[in-house]
Amino acid sequence: MAPEPTSPTDDAQAALPAGPLHWLRAGRLEVALAPEAGGRIAQLRCDGVDWLVSEHEVGQAGIAWGCYPMLPWAGRIRHGRFAFEGRPYQLPVNFGMHAIHGVGFSRPWRIDRLEPDGASLSLDLPEDAYWPFGGRASQHLLVQPDRLTLRLAVQAGAMAMPAVLGWHPWFRKPDRLLFAPSAMYPRDGEGIATLPCVQPTQGPWDDCFINQTEVTLVAAGQRLRLSADTDHWVVYDGAAHATCVEPQTGPPDGFTLAPTRLQPGQQLELRFELRWEIDDGDDPAGVTVT
């Protein structure tokens, strides 16, 4: 098993090797699962085309490769601070001045079920300085010949807790990104999302958007259509080698901007579907093409 991080300082950028991979397959789609590296997907391969940035392309920095679950928060928590039920909390900062992407992406997950075309994993959340509330996380993957369906959940334990869930895929730079958000959260001088929402601006982006339609990436003669049961999406396309398109149940700094409270035993879920098609070259009208 991969060791749990011993220090919160900069652990988001510390090296995190994939460890043993478990390949899930159906038809032309192959999915490499890396349970010891934060329960993440190490690679998505369709008809021989690799869609994700791998650990070997970025020096294994835990925050920067594959497709990993973000929980019990997604994005940055400003200075690691938030209030819940009238009490202040301080999380360790692990990315500059802020706490980023939760505690699940750098910890080993248990494999509860492993089949040729699917898997279920789980993670017990800590009750310590990293996360004081406990709880339990789970994820389920189903591979079909033209799509991957992901379900992510977090369940409160004996204590009520705040929660935001998300997936963070690092897609290799596509030829085109088709995206039609209706609004965005402006970022302040610290790079943190704020309210009220505004009309979307031109990219490059590292921003959270309100979006209720499919997001499509086009590359290597394929179209990858992304959909989720949420209207919050973060898009980061400022890197030359990658574009991140991240469905989330709430915005970054969500414990302050749009808190979701889980009662003891209550569960929050996020469903994310990735569907592949042959690229027909016909981009729909009314979308932002980057």
C-alpha positions in Angstrom: 0.0 0.0 0.0 1.2 3.5 -0.7 2.0 5.5 2.4 -0.3 8.1 3.6 1.2 11.6 3.5 3.2 12.4 6.6 3.1 16.2 6.2 0.4 18.5 4.7 3.1 20.9 3.5 2.9 21.0 -0.3 1.6 17.4 -0.5 -0.5 18.4 -3.5 2.6 18.8 -5.5 4.6 15.9 -4.0 5.4 12.9 -6.2 2.7 10.2 -6.2 3.5 7.1 -8.3 0.7 5.2 -9.7 1.5 1.9 -8.1 -0.1 -1.3 -9.4 -2.7 -0.7 -12.2 -5.9 -2.7 -12.7 -7.1 -2.5 -16.3 -10.9 -2.4 -16.9 -12.0 -3.1 -20.5 -15.1 -3.3 -22.7 -14.9 -3.2 -26.5 -12.7 -0.4 -27.6 -12.4 1.3 -24.3 -9.7 0.6 -21.7 -9.5 2.2 -18.2 -6.4 1.9 -16.0 -7.3 2.1 -12.3 -4.6 3.1 -9.7 -6.2 2.5 -6.3 -3.0 3.3 -4.3 -2.6 6.7 -6.0 -5.7 8.3 -4.6 -8.2 5.9 -6.2 -7.6 7.6 -9.5 -7.9 6.6 -13.1 -4.3 6.6 -14.5 -5.3 6.4 -18.1 -8.4 6.4 -20.5 -7.7 4.7 -23.8 -10.2 4.5 -26.7 -9.2 2.8 -29.9 -5.6 3.0 -28.8 -5.7 6.8 -28.1 -4.6 7.8 -24.6 -6.7 10.7 -23.3 -5.2 11.5 -19.9 -1.8 13.0 -18.9 0.2 10.2 -17.3 2.4 10.3 -14.2 5.5 10.1 -16.4 4.7 13.3 -18.2 4.6 15.5 -15.2 7.2 14.1 -12.7 4.5 12.2 -10.8 3.1 15.3 -9.0 0.0 14.0 -7.2 -2.1 16.9 -8.2 -1.2 16.9 -11.9 -2.0 13.6 -13.6 -4.7 11.1 -14.3 -8.3 11.6 -13.2 -8.8 11.7 -9.4 -11.7 12.2 -7.0 -11.9 15.4 -5.0 -13.6 15.1 -1.6 -14.8 16.1 0.9 -14.1 19.4 -0.8 -13.1 20.3 -4.4 -10.9 23.1 -5.5 -9.3 25.5 -3.0 -10.5 26.3 0.5 -9.2 29.8 1.1 -6.3 29.7 3.5 -7.7 26.3 4.7 -10.3 28.2 6.8 -14.1 27.8 7.0 -16.9 27.9 9.5 -19.4 25.2 10.1 -22.3 25.3 12.5 -20.9 28.4 14.1 -17.5 27.0 14.7 -14.2 28.0 12.9 -12.0 25.3 11.4 -8.5 25.4 10.0 -7.3 22.7 7.6 -3.6 22.3 6.7 -2.7 24.2 3.6 -1.2 22.0 0.9 -1.0 24.3 -2.2 0.5 27.7 -1.5 -1.7 29.4 1.0 -4.7 27.2 0.4 -6.1 23.7 1.1 -6.8 22.1 -2.3 -8.9 19.1 -3.6 -9.7 17.3 -0.3 -8.0 14.3 1.3 -8.9 11.5 -1.1 -6.6 12.2 -4.1 -3.3 11.3 -2.2 -4.5 8.3 0.0 -4.8 4.7 -1.0 -8.3 3.4 -1.6 -9.6 -0.1 -0.9 -10.8 -2.2 -3.7 -14.2 -3.6 -2.6 -15.1 -5.1 -6.0 -13.0 -5.8 -9.1 -14.5 -7.2 -12.4 -13.2 -7.1 -16.0 -15.4 -4.1 -16.8 -16.0 -2.4 -13.4 -14.8 -1.8 -9.9 -15.9 -0.3 -6.5 -13.6 1.4 -4.1 -13.9 3.0 -0.7 -12.0 5.2 1.7 -12.5 6.0 5.4 -12.1 9.7 5.9 -9.8 10.8 8.8 -10.8 12.5 12.0 -7.7 14.6 12.5 -6.1 17.8 11.4 -6.5 16.9 7.7 -10.3 16.5 8.2 -12.0 16.6 11.6 -15.4 15.1 10.7 -14.7 11.5 9.6 -17.1 9.9 7.2 -16.7 7.5 4.3 -16.2 7.9 0.6 -16.9 5.4 -2.2 -16.7 5.3 -6.0 -18.0 3.0 -8.6 -16.7 2.6 -12.2 -18.5 0.9 -15.1 -16.9 0.5 -18.5 -18.9 0.0 -21.6 -17.7 -0.1 -25.3 -18.4 3.6 -25.9 -18.5 5.1 -22.4 -17.3 5.2 -18.8 -19.7 5.9 -16.0 -18.4 7.1 -12.6 -20.3 7.5 -9.4 -18.7 9.2 -6.4 -20.2 9.5 -3.0 -19.3 10.7 0.5 -21.3 9.8 3.6 -21.2 11.6 6.9 -20.3 9.5 9.9 -21.5 10.2 13.5 -21.0 14.0 13.0 -22.7 16.4 10.6 -20.2 17.7 8.0 -19.9 20.0 5.0 -19.2 18.4 1.6 -18.3 19.2 -2.0 -17.5 16.4 -4.5 -15.7 16.5 -7.8 -13.7 14.7 -10.4 -10.4 16.2 -11.7 -9.4 14.7 -15.1 -6.2 16.0 -16.7 -7.0 15.5 -20.4 -4.2 15.7 -22.9 -4.5 18.9 -24.9 -7.5 18.5 -27.2 -7.8 20.0 -30.7 -11.0 21.7 -29.6 -13.0 22.3 -26.5 -16.8 22.8 -27.0 -18.3 24.5 -24.0 -21.4 26.8 -23.5 -21.6 27.9 -19.9 -24.2 30.4 -18.8 -22.3 32.1 -15.9 -19.0 32.0 -14.1 -17.7 32.7 -10.6 -15.2 35.6 -10.8 -11.8 35.1 -9.1 -10.2 37.6 -6.8 -6.6 38.6 -6.3 -5.9 35.3 -4.5 -7.3 33.2 -7.4 -10.3 32.1 -5.3 -13.9 32.0 -6.7 -16.2 34.7 -5.4 -19.9 35.8 -5.7 -22.0 37.1 -7.4 -21.6 35.1 -10.7 -21.0 37.1 -13.9 -21.2 36.5 -17.6 -18.4 34.1 -18.8 -15.3 35.8 -20.1 -12.9 34.6 -22.8 -10.2 32.1 -21.7 -7.7 30.9 -20.9 -9.5 29.8 -17.8 -8.9 28.5 -14.4 -12.5 29.1 -13.3 -15.8 27.7 -12.1 -18.8 27.9 -14.4 -22.5 27.3 -14.3 -23.1 24.9 -17.2 -26.1 22.7 -17.9 -25.1 21.2 -21.2 -22.6 18.6 -22.4 -18.9 19.6 -22.6 -17.1 18.1 -25.6 -13.4 17.5 -26.3 -12.2 16.8 -29.8 -8.9 15.0 -30.5 -7.4 12.3 -32.7 -10.6 11.8 -34.8 -12.7 11.3 -31.7 -15.2 13.3 -29.7 -15.4 12.8 -25.9 -18.7 14.0 -24.5 -18.8 14.8 -20.8 -22.0 15.0 -18.8 -22.8 15.0 -15.0 -25.7 15.5 -12.7 -24.4 18.9 -11.6 -24.3 22.4 -13.1 -20.9 23.3 -11.6 -17.9 22.8 -13.8 -14.3 24.0 -13.4 -12.3 24.4 -16.6 -8.5 24.9 -16.5 -7.0 25.3 -20.0 -4.1 27.5 -19.4 -1.5 24.8 -19.7 0.1 23.9 -23.1 -0.1 20.2 -22.5 -3.5 19.7 -20.9 -7.1 20.8 -20.3 -9.0 20.0 -17.2 -12.8 19.8 -17.2 -14.0 19.1 -13.7 -17.7 18.4 -12.7 -18.3 19.5 -9.0 -21.3 19.5 -6.8 -20.4 23.1 -5.7 -17.8 25.8 -6.4 -14.3 26.1 -5.0 -14.3 27.5 -1.5 -17.7 25.9 -1.4 -17.9 25.6 2.4 -18.1 29.4 2.4 -19.8 30.3 -0.9 -22.4 27.5 -1.2 -22.3 25.1 1.8 -23.9 21.7 1.6 -24.5 20.2 5.0 -24.8 16.4 5.5 -26.6 15.1 8.5 -25.0 12.2 10.3 -25.3 9.2 8.0 -26.5 11.3 5.0 -24.8 10.9 1.6 -23.9 13.2 -1.3 -23.4 11.7 -4.7 -22.0 12.8 -8.1 -22.5 10.9 -11.4 -20.1 11.6 -14.3 -20.3 10.1 -17.7 -17.6 10.1 -20.4 -18.9 9.0 -23.9 -16.8 8.6 -27.0 -17.9 9.1 -30.6 -16.2 9.4 -34.0 -15.5 13.1 -34.8 -17.8 14.2 -37.6 -16.3 17.7 -37.8 -19.7 19.4 -37.2 -19.4 21.7 -34.2 -22.8 22.9 -32.8 -23.7 26.5 -33.0 -23.7 28.6 -29.9 -20.8 27.0 -28.1 -17.4 28.4 -27.2 -14.7 26.7 -29.2 -11.1 26.9 -27.8 
